[in-house]
Amino acid sequence: MSSKIEFCKLDYIKEKIRSINSDLILVIADLNVWSHYSKLLPLMNIEGKKVVFWKAPDGEKVKDFENLSSAIEFFLSKNVHRKAHLVSLGGGATSDFSGMVAALLLRGIEWSTIPTTLLSMVDAGIGGKVAINSPQGKNLIGAFYHPTNIWICDSFLETLDEREWSSGAGEIVKYGFLSKEIGEKIIPDVDIKTLIKSCVLYKEEVVANDFKESGERKKLNFGHTFGHAIEVEYQIPHGLAVVWGILLVDILFNEGKLIPRAKELIENLKIELGDSPWLNKEFPVDKIMKYLRKDKKTTSSELIEFVVVKDIGNVEFHSISFNEVENKLIENKDVIRKLTI
C-alpha cells in the first residue's frame, strides 16, 4: 500500500477531509501551527462529520509515552470506531506521533497527514515511518504505517521561521547527493516548489520499492547516523544536524571529497548553518559513540551501518565496527575540530 500524495491549495484541504469516507474525523494538530491557521483552516466544523480534536505540544516535545497515552485515551473516551480517520496537521514530529496513534488505536485506523514544514514536506511526512522518542535515543519506538493521503500545501511555508526553513533545506542537501537530477536543480534562487516535488517523487519511488527499509531505502539515512547523535547532544534542528552528519561521514569515509559540493548546495539553498557546535572544541567522541551504539542502524552488538556517498548518486553501505568508527573519529579529531562551512 502506498500513500496518495496531492499538491493542493490551503482552501482545498477542508474539502479533501470532507471527502474522506468516514463519519468520524480525529485531528491531531501542532499547537503552534493551529494558533496560526485555525481561522484559515477551520477544521473544528466539517459538514457531515463529527470532529474530535487533540492539540499536540509543538515539535519533538510531543513524541513521548505520556503524550501517546494521553492522545489514545482521549480518543477512546470519545467512542472512536474502526472506520474513524485520523488527520495530522503539523511538521515531522507531529506526523511521526500521529501515525503512532493511528497505528495503535483499535489495532490500526486510517490516517492522513498535512505537512506544514519544509522538512516534513520533503522527508519526514512521507514514507510511513511513525515513531516516538525514548530517553535512550530518537525514534527508537515506532512502526511502518502508511498514511492514506498526504496533502502538501506550500502556503504553510510563508509562516515558517528561518531556522525551520534551514532545517528542511538540510534534508534537501541529502537528496542533492543521492540524486544527480535533484542536485542539478539546486541552483541559486531555485523555486522551492520545484525542489519539493522532486524530493517527494524521489522518496516516493524509493519507498515503493523498499517499504520496510531492507535495501534501497536505507540510502535515505545518509547523514542521519551521526545526525541524530548531533541533534540530541547539541539540541539543534534535525535537518542542520543531518548536514553536519553528512560532512562527518564524508571526512571519515571519503577523505572529505564532497565538502566543496556541500558548501555549494548550502549556499544555493541559503541555509543558515552557522559554525559547527563543536568548532575549536574537543569533539565529544565518547558521547557520540554512546548514541551510535543505540542507533536503529546497528546491525549487531559490534557493528553499525553507514550510508556513504562516494560521488553524486553513487551510494554505498558500509557495515563497520564501533571500534573502527571511534578510531576514525580520533584519527580525524583535528579536522573535525576545525570543521566549518
C-alpha positions in Angstrom: 0.0 0.0 0.0 1.2 3.5 -0.8 0.0 6.9 0.1 -1.9 9.2 -2.3 0.2 12.4 -2.5 -1.5 15.6 -3.7 -0.3 19.1 -4.0 -3.1 21.5 -3.2 -4.0 25.0 -2.1 -5.0 25.7 1.5 -8.6 26.4 0.6 -9.0 22.8 -0.7 -7.8 20.9 2.4 -11.0 21.1 4.2 -12.8 19.7 1.2 -10.3 16.9 0.9 -11.1 16.0 4.6 -14.8 16.3 4.0 -14.5 13.7 1.1 -13.0 11.1 3.5 -15.3 8.1 3.7 -15.9 8.3 7.5 -18.3 10.0 9.8 -15.6 10.5 12.5 -12.5 12.6 11.9 -9.8 12.6 14.6 -7.5 15.6 14.3 -4.0 15.9 15.9 -2.7 19.5 15.4 0.5 21.1 16.4 -0.5 23.8 18.9 1.8 26.4 17.3 0.6 25.6 13.8 -3.0 25.7 15.0 -2.5 29.2 16.5 -1.5 30.5 13.1 -4.1 28.6 10.9 -7.2 28.0 13.0 -9.1 30.7 11.1 -7.7 30.0 7.6 -8.2 26.2 8.1 -11.3 25.8 10.2 -11.3 22.1 10.9 -13.4 22.1 14.1 -16.6 22.0 12.0 -16.7 19.9 8.9 -20.1 19.3 7.2 -21.3 15.7 7.7 -18.5 14.8 10.1 -18.0 14.5 13.8 -14.6 16.1 14.6 -12.6 15.2 17.7 -9.6 17.5 18.2 -6.4 16.9 20.2 -3.8 19.7 20.3 -0.3 18.5 20.4 2.7 20.2 22.1 4.8 21.7 19.3 7.8 19.9 17.8 9.6 16.9 19.3 8.1 17.5 22.8 5.0 15.5 21.7 6.9 12.3 20.9 6.9 10.5 24.3 4.9 7.8 26.0 3.0 10.3 28.2 1.5 12.2 25.2 1.0 8.9 23.3 -1.1 7.6 26.2 -2.9 10.9 26.6 -4.0 11.1 23.0 -5.0 7.5 22.7 -7.1 7.6 25.9 -8.7 10.8 24.8 -9.8 9.4 21.5 -11.0 6.2 23.1 -13.1 8.2 25.6 -14.8 9.8 22.5 -16.1 6.3 21.3 -13.7 6.1 18.4 -14.6 3.3 15.9 -12.7 1.2 13.4 -13.8 3.4 10.5 -12.6 6.6 12.1 -9.9 8.5 10.2 -7.1 10.5 11.9 -5.7 13.7 10.3 -2.3 15.1 11.3 -1.6 18.8 11.0 2.0 19.9 11.7 5.6 19.1 11.0 7.5 15.9 11.0 7.3 15.3 14.8 3.5 15.7 14.6 3.2 13.2 11.8 5.6 10.8 13.5 3.4 10.9 16.6 0.0 10.9 14.8 1.0 7.9 12.8 1.8 6.0 16.0 -1.6 6.9 17.5 -3.3 5.7 14.3 -1.3 2.5 14.2 -2.2 1.7 17.8 -5.9 2.8 18.1 -8.1 -0.3 17.7 -5.1 -2.1 16.1 -4.9 0.5 13.4 -7.2 3.1 11.8 -6.6 5.0 8.6 -4.8 8.3 8.8 -3.8 11.2 6.6 -1.2 14.0 7.0 -0.9 17.7 6.2 2.8 18.5 6.5 3.3 22.2 7.5 7.2 22.5 7.5 9.6 22.1 4.6 11.3 19.2 6.4 8.0 17.3 6.7 7.0 18.1 3.1 10.2 16.7 1.6 11.0 13.9 4.0 9.5 13.3 7.5 5.9 13.3 6.4 6.4 10.9 3.5 7.2 7.2 3.7 5.1 5.8 6.5 7.7 5.8 9.3 6.0 6.6 12.6 7.6 6.9 16.0 8.1 8.4 19.4 11.4 9.0 21.1 13.0 7.2 24.1 15.4 8.6 26.7 17.8 6.2 25.0 17.5 7.9 21.6 15.4 9.4 18.8 12.7 7.4 17.0 13.6 4.1 18.7 9.9 3.2 19.3 7.9 3.1 16.1 6.4 1.3 13.2 5.9 1.4 9.4 2.4 2.6 8.8 1.5 4.4 5.6 -0.9 7.4 5.7 -3.8 7.1 3.2 -3.3 10.7 2.0 -0.6 13.3 2.1 -1.8 16.8 1.2 1.1 19.2 0.5 0.4 22.9 0.6 3.3 25.2 0.2 1.3 28.1 1.7 2.4 26.9 5.1 6.0 27.9 4.3 5.0 31.5 4.5 4.9 31.4 8.3 8.0 29.2 8.7 10.8 30.8 10.6 14.4 30.9 9.2 15.6 28.1 11.5 12.9 25.7 10.4 13.4 26.6 6.8 17.1 25.8 7.0 16.3 22.5 8.7 14.1 21.4 5.9 16.7 22.6 3.3 19.2 20.5 5.1 17.3 17.4 4.1 17.2 18.7 0.5 21.1 18.7 0.7 20.8 15.0 1.3 18.7 14.5 -1.8 21.2 16.6 -3.8 23.9 14.0 -3.0 21.6 10.9 -3.6 20.2 12.1 -6.9 22.1 13.8 -9.7 18.8 15.1 -11.1 17.9 16.8 -7.9 21.4 18.0 -7.3 21.4 19.7 -10.7 18.2 21.6 -9.8 19.7 23.1 -6.6 20.8 26.3 -8.2 20.8 29.9 -6.8 17.3 31.3 -6.4 15.7 27.9 -7.3 11.9 27.7 -7.0 11.3 25.8 -3.8 8.1 24.2 -5.1 10.2 22.5 -7.8 12.5 21.0 -5.3 9.7 19.9 -3.0 8.1 18.0 -5.9 11.4 16.5 -7.0 12.2 15.2 -3.5 8.7 13.9 -2.9 8.7 11.9 -6.2 12.2 10.6 -5.5 11.4 9.4 -2.0 8.0 8.0 -3.1 9.7 5.8 -5.7 12.4 4.6 -3.2 9.8 3.8 -0.6 7.6 2.0 -3.1 10.5 -0.3 -3.9 11.5 -1.0 -0.3 8.9 0.0 2.3 10.4 -1.9 5.3 13.9 -0.5 4.6 15.7 -3.8 3.9 17.6 -2.5 0.9 17.5 0.6 -1.3 15.5 2.7 1.2 18.5 2.7 3.6 20.2 5.3 1.5 17.7 7.9 2.7 19.5 7.6 6.1 22.6 9.4 4.6 23.9 11.7 7.3 21.4 10.5 9.9 23.6 8.1 11.9 25.8 11.0 13.2 23.0 13.4 12.6 20.7 12.0 15.2 23.5 11.9 17.8 24.4 15.6 17.0 20.8 16.6 17.1 20.3 15.2 20.6 23.7 16.2 22.0 23.6 19.8 20.8 19.8 20.4 20.6 19.9 21.7 17.1 17.2 21.3 14.4 17.1 17.9 12.7 18.0 19.0 9.1 21.0 21.0 10.3 22.2 18.1 12.3 21.9 15.9 9.2 24.1 18.3 7.2 26.8 18.0 9.9 26.3 14.2 9.8 26.9 14.2 6.1 30.1 16.2 6.5 31.4 13.9 9.2 30.7 10.8 7.1 32.5 12.3 4.1 35.5 13.2 6.3 35.7 9.7 7.8 34.9 7.5 4.8 35.6 9.7 1.7 38.5 11.9 2.6 36.2 15.0 2.6 35.9 14.9 -1.2 32.3 16.1 -1.2 32.7 19.1 1.1 33.2 21.6 -1.7 29.9 20.5 -3.3 28.2 20.5 0.1 29.2 24.2 0.6 27.8 25.0 -2.9 24.5 23.3 -2.1 24.2 25.0 1.3 24.9 28.4 -0.3 22.4 27.8 -3.1 19.7 26.8 -0.6 20.5 29.8 1.6 20.9 27.6 4.6 21.9 29.4 7.8 24.1 26.6 9.0 26.5 28.6 11.2 29.6 27.1 12.7 29.8 23.5 13.9 28.6 23.3 17.5 32.0 21.9 18.5 34.1 24.4 16.5 37.6 24.8 18.1 36.5 22.5 20.9 37.1 18.8 21.6 34.6 16.7 19.6 32.7 14.6 22.2 33.7 11.2 20.8 32.6 9.2 23.9 29.1 10.8 24.0 28.6 10.4 20.2 29.6 6.7 20.4 27.0 6.1 23.2 24.3 7.5 20.9 25.6 5.4 17.9 25.5 2.2 20.0 21.8 2.7 20.5 21.0 3.8 16.9 18.5 1.9 14.8 21.1 1.2 12.2 23.2 -1.1 14.4 23.4 -4.5 12.6 24.8 -6.4 15.6 26.2 -5.7 19.0 29.5 -4.7 17.4 28.5 -3.3 14.0 26.7 -0.3 12.7 25.8 0.5 9.1 26.8 3.8 7.5 25.5 5.2 4.2 28.4 6.6 2.3 28.2 8.7 -0.9 31.4 8.3 -2.9 30.2 10.6 -5.7 26.8 12.2 -6.5 24.3 9.4 -6.9 26.9 6.7 -6.1 25.8 5.2 -2.8 27.5 2.5 -0.7 26.6 0.8 2.6 29.4 0.2 5.0 28.9 -2.1 8.0 31.8 -1.4 10.3 32.7 -2.0 13.9 32.1 0.6 16.6 35.8 0.4 17.4 36.7 1.4 13.9 34.2 4.3 14.0 35.7 5.5 17.2 39.3 5.2 15.9 38.4 7.1 12.8 36.9 9.9 14.9 40.0 10.1 17.0 42.3 10.0 13.9 40.4 12.9 12.3 39.9 14.9 15.5 41.9 17.9 14.3 40.0 18.2 11.0 36.7 17.7 12.9 37.6 20.4 15.5 38.1 23.0 12.7 35.1 21.9 10.7 33.1 24.9 9.5 31.3 25.9 6.3 
